[in-house]
Amino acid sequence: MSTISKESLKTSLLQLECHFTWTLLKKHVSPEALEETILDHIKFLPEYEITDYNMLCYVNHLKNSNEEALENLRKAEEAIKKRHPDEIARRSLVTWGNYAWIYYHMQRYEEAQIYISKVENSCKKLSGTAHGKIPEIYAEQGWALLRFGRNYFERAKHCFEEAMKSEPDNPDFNAGYATAMYRLEADTQWYGGETTPCLRALRQAVELNPKNTTIAALLALELQRLHRGNAGERYIQEGLQKTPDFPIFLRHAANFYRKKGEVDKAVEILKKALALTPKSVVLHHQLGLCYKFKALQLKKTEHSSQEEMANLMQLAIFHFKTVIDKKPVFFYAYSDLAKIYAISKRCEEAEEIYQKVLQRNDMASEEKQEIYFSYAHFQQFHMKSESKAIKYYIECLKIEADSYSRKRSSEAVETLLKQKIESGFGDATDIGTLGLVHSLNGKKQEAIECYEKAIALDPNNEEYLNALAELQLSISS
């Protein structure tokens, strides 16, 4: 095939609606862990097999297994024939788009062109579809985006909103929309009023499909977050009756009981779920959190058993290490593992974990803030290094995303600096640093006052003079 026709083929491929054109970046997932998650999903939720086989094809491609990708596309086709015999063309647009891209990557250009033509011809016959953007495709894109993590939740929400414009009462579209809303809210740690858009979306999704215990569990967790845990627990108990062996529901049920403080019950549920899906990264993380909680609780008791404590710590370490090994982009697990090492007085190992994750450049803003805050806290309380703690609290503040870690970093560094200054041990550097903290927090007047005091002690410091001039200019302009 000539270069020109190969280029024209690429132009046509980019017009397709499928996983290869949805900007799903490999750096945001661990393909091996994602593959295991999808295989578990197919096993326990076969009604989503078309979406899952398409997703699996893309994950296979990320792992350079294009033959395997083709095999999963064949399974998607079989599932379409079985589930939608009267709508084969309409339901196959994403699958055919994926076929075209896989054949293109395998340099089988004629076969790629065949599938491009199938999509184009079908779209002409299907009224009102621009490049096949029918509601089901918006939904399939939404589910794919949710699989790729926090960087994609906003886009996922938008996809489900678009799907719901055509079918406002479609249970699947509503479930996807509610899931995206829940993930977004959990992600931002936003605490709203009694009725949030997320709560309304979850209620609507549960009403449309009372059998979906996963959505019911998310509704329970949302009610718990709004301090209405008793109302939420009813959904968890119903779910345990309806789907006692469904690991995705069990994971959420365990999360509910861990947050309620019934950690032994959470561990029992998680062990059951892990027996059903032994490779689940999320279950390992949840178990690690439970053992960490139990260890810290035991530490507070007067006559705590050192042996039991060490055992709980070791269990937590095992589960957090499993998470990092299986899914290196699960960044919160690094912080959890380092904290456990620090509590266990294994500070060298904690430092090693922090250094490993601090060198990563593929973290989202909130993840980076969490790591900076956690490392600063480690330096302050375990290594007794105030200077390093101040440095990393400030690194957290330099990232503008509004998060719980940023808020805590701000409070911690202000307290540290003010204590030094008020005790008489503070110098121009400490006062100037407090000025920087105020400046990063948008408190311009307080920042100006600090820089003026710092300059009085260190009149020729260019850093303070420049910072003061910039602040004064920004206020006057």
N, C-alpha and C positions, 0 to 999 in steps of 0.2 A: 504494500500500500504506500502510495507516495506521501511525502511530508504534508502537502497541501490538503489531501483528503483526510489525513490523520488529524490535522488541525481543525478541519470542518467537523469531523467526528467529535472532537473535544468540545466544540461550540455547542453541538446538539446535546452532548452528555450533560453539560452544565445547565441546560434548560429542564432537565428531568427533576421530578420531586422524589428523592429517595435519600437513604442514609449518607450517600457520598456527596450530596449537595447541601446537607444540613449543618455543615461546619461543626462536626463532632470530633474534637481534637484528642488524639491519643494521649497527650501529656496529662489530661485530666482524669484518666482512669488507669486501672491495672487490668489489661486485657484478660489475663488468666483468671483473676478474681471475678471479673464481670461475666466471663464465660460460665463459670461455676454457678453464679447467681441465676443466670438465664436458664441453664439446664435444670436447676432446682425449680424454677418458676414453671417451666414446661411440665415437669413431673406433677406439680401440685395444682396448677391452674391451666389445664389443657385448653380452656376456651380462649386463651390469649396466644395460642401456638403460632398463628400466622404472624402476628407482631413479633413474637419471640424468635421465630426462625429467621425472619428478615434481619432482626438485630444481631442474631448469632452470626449470620453471613458477614456482616460488617466487622464484627469482632474477629472472626476468622481472618478477614483481610488484614486487619491491624497486626495480626500475628503472622502475616505472610503465608497463610494457609488457604490459597484461593481454590484449590480442589475441594477442600472441606466446605468452603463458602458455597460452591455450586451445589454440593450435596444438601446443604440446609435450605437453599432456594428451591430445590426440588421438593423438599418436605413442606415448604410454605405453599407451593403450588398444589400439592396433594390435599393439604388442609383447606385451601380455598375451594377446590372442587367438592370436597366433602361438606363444608359448612355453608357455602354460598353458590350452589350449582346454577342458580338463575342470574348471578351477577359476576361471572368469572372475570370479564374484562375490567369492570369497575373496581373489583377488589384486588386485581393483579398489578395495578399500575406501579406501586412501590417495588414489588417483587421483580417486575420486568426492568424497571430502572436500575435495580441492583445487579441484575443479570448483565445488563449492558456495560455497567462499570467494571464488573469483575472480568468480563471478556476483554474489555479494553486494557485492563492491567495485565492480562495474560497475553496481550498482543494478538488476540484472535478477533481482529477488527471487523471481519464480515459478520460474525455472530453478534458482535456488539451492535452493528448497524441493524440487524434483524430485530433486536429488542427495542431499539430506538424507534424503529418504524411501527412496531406493535403498539407502543405507547402513543405515538403521534396519531395513528389511525383510530385508536380507541377514543382518544380525547376529542377527535372530530365528531365521532358518533355520540359521545356523551355530552348532552347539552349543558351549557353553563360551566364548563370546566376549562380554566386556563392552565394548560400543562398539567391537567389532572389534579388540581387542588380541590378535591371534594372533601366533605367533612371528615370522612374516615382517614384521609391522608393527614389532615391537620392533627387528628387524634394520635395517629401512629407517630407523627413527628414529635408530638408532646410527650408520649411515653418514652421515646428514644432520648429526648433531651433530659428527662428526669433521671434516666439511667446514668447520664454523664456528670451528674453532681451539681453542686451549688452554683457554679458559674452559669448554669443553663436554666435555673428555675423560673426566672422572669420570662424567658422566651417560651418555656413550656406552658406557663399560665396563658400567655397570649394565644398559643396554638389552640388550647382547649376552648378559650373564649370564642375564637373564630369558628370552631366546630359547632359550638352551641348556638351560634347565630342561626344555623340551618335547622338544628334539632335541639331546642332548649331543654327537652325532657329526656334526652338520651342518657340512660344510666351510666354507660361507659364514659361518655364525655364529661358528665358531672363528677364522676369518680376521679377522673384525671385532673379536672380543674380544682377540685377540693384538695387533692393530694399536693398539687403545685402550691396552692395557697398555704397549706399547712407547713410545707417545707420552707417556703419563703418566710413565714412568720417565725418558725422555730429558729431559722438561720439568723434572723436579725435580732432575736431575743426581745422582740417588741411586746410590751405589755399594754394592751389596750383596755377598753371598757368591758362592760358585761356582755355585749353582743358585738363581735368583730365580724368583718366580711368572711373571714376564715370559718368561723362558727356557723354562719348562715350557709356557706357552701357545703360544709360537712353534713349539716342537718338535711339539706336538700338531697345530697347524694345518698344518704342512709334511707330517706323516705322513698326514693326512686328504686333502690335495690336493698331491701332489708337483709338479703342473704349475704351481702358483701361484708364479712366480719372485719376485713382489713380497714375499710373506711369507718366502720363502727368503732374500731379500736382507736383510730385517729381522733374521732369525735370525743371519745372518753378522755384521751390525753389532753385535748384542747379544753374540755370542761375542767379537768384537774388543774390545768394552768391558770384557769380563771377562778380557782379556789372553790370549785363545785365538784370535788372529787367523788362525793357520794352519788351524784347523778351520773357521773362518768362510769363508776364501777359497775353499774347495772349492765352497761353495754359489754363490759369485759366478761362479767359472769355469764351473760347470754352467749357470748362468743365461745367461751370455754365449753358450753353445752353443745352449740351448733357445730363447731369445727375444732374438736379437741386435739386433732393431729395435723393441723395446718400451721407449718412453721412460721409463715409470715405474720399471721395473727398472733401466734405465741410470743414472737419477739416483742410486739407492741404491748401485749399483756404483761410481759415481764418488766418492760420499761415502766409501765403504770405502777406496778407493785414496788419496784425499786424506788421510784419517786415518792411513793406513799410511805416508804420506810420499812416495808415488809420484804426485807432483802432475802431472807431464806426462801420465801415463796417465789420470789423472782428467780433465784438460782435454780430451784426445782423445775420451774417452767422452762428456763433456758437450757438446762441439761436435756430435757425432753426434746426441745426443738433441735438441739445440736445432734442428737441421736438420729433425727430424721434428715438433717442436712449438715453433715459433719464438716463440710468445707466452708461454711458460711462465716465470712469475716466479721459481719456485724454482730453475730452471736458471740464470737470470741471477745469482741470489744465490750459487749454488754456484761459478759461474765467477769472480765477484768475489772470493770467498774464496780461490780457487786463485791468482789473479793477485796478490792481496795477500800470500799466503804466499811466492810466488816472488820478489816484490819485496823482502820482508824478508830472505829467504835471500841474495839477491844483495847486499844492503846489508852483510851480515856479511863478505863476501869482500874481501880486500885490494885487488884491482885490479878493482873492479866498474865496469862501463860505465855512465856517467851516462845515456847515451842509452837503453840497454836498460832501465835502472831507471825512467826517466821514462815509457817506453812501457808497462811493466807497471803502473805507478801509474795511468796514463790509462785502461788497459783495465779495471782494477778500479773506477775512478770511473764509467766508462761503465755497467758492469753494475749497480753499486749504485744509481746514479741511475735506471736503467731500472726497477728493483724499486720504488723509492719512487714514481715517476711512475705505475706501473701498479697498485700496491697500497699506498696511503698508510698502511694499518694494519700493515704489515710493519715493526714498530718496531726490530727488531735491525739492519735495514739502515741506519737513520739513524746508529746508533753505528758501524757498519762504514765508512760513507762519511765520517763526521767524522774517524775515526782515520786514514784514508788521506790526507785533506786535511792533517791535522796532521803526519803523517810527511813529506808533500811540502812542508812549511813554508808551507802555504796556510792559516794559522791563522784568518784572517778568515772564510774560507769554512766552516771547521770550526765556528767560533763560531755562524755563521748557521744551520747544520744543527742544532746543539744547541739553540739558542733556539727553532727551529721545532718541534722534538719536545718540548721541555720545556713548551711551552704546551698540549700535548694533554692532555685529561683522560679519554681512553678507553683507557688502557693497563692491562694486568693488573699486579698487584703486582710480579711478577718482572721484567716488561719495564721498569717504572719504575725498579726497583732497578738494572738493567743500565745504563740511561741515566744515572742519577745517578752510579754508579760510574765510568762511562766519562768523563763530564764532569769529575768531580773529578780523575781521573787526567790528563786533558788540562790542567786548570788547574795541577796540580802540576808536570808534567814539560815541558809545552810553553809555558805562559804564566808559569811560575815564580811562581804566586800561591798560597802556602801557605794563606792565610786563606780563599780561595774553595774550595780543595781540601778543607779541613777542613769547611767549611759543607756541601758537597755529599756528602762521605762520610757526614756525620751525617744528611743528608736520606735517604740510602739506608738507614741503620740505623733510622730512625723507622718504616720499613715493616717490619712484623714477619715477613713471609714468609721462610722459611728458604731461602736460595738461595746459589749460588756467589758472586754479586756482593756480597751482604750480607757474607759471610765475608771476602771480599777487602777490602771497605770498612772493616770492623772492624779488620783487621790493619794496613791502611795508615794509618788515622787514629790508632790507638794508637801506632804507630811514630813518626809525625810529632810528636805531642804529647810523648811521652816523650823524644824527642831534644831538643826545645826545653827541656823542664823540666830534664833532666839536664845540659844544656850551660850552665845558669845563665841562659839568656835567657828562660825561661818566667816568666810572671807569674800573678796570681790567676786571670785569664781562662783561661789555658791549663790550669791545674790544675782549675778548675771545669768546663771543657769535657771534660777527661778523666773527671771524675766523671759527667758526662752520658753519655759513651760507655759507661762501666761500667754505669750504670743501665739504658741501652737494651739492653745485653747480659745483663741479669739478674744482674750481679755486684754485689749490694747492698753487701756489706762493703767492697769496693774503692772503690765509689762514695762511701760514707760517709767513708772516710779522705781521699779527694780533696776533698770538700766541706769537711771540717774544716780541711784545710790552706789551702784557698782563703779560708775565713772568717777564719783567723788573719791573712791578708794584707789582706783587705778585709772588716772586721768588720760593716759595715752593709749588705752586699749582700743585698737581699731575695730575689733569685732563689736564691742559694746557701742562705740560711737556710730558705726554704720547701722546697727540694728535700731538704735534710738532715732536716727535721722529718718530711716524708712518708716518707722511707726508714726512719727510726727507728721510725715508727709501724707501717709495713708489716712490719718484723722482729718487733716486740713483740706485734703482734696475732695 
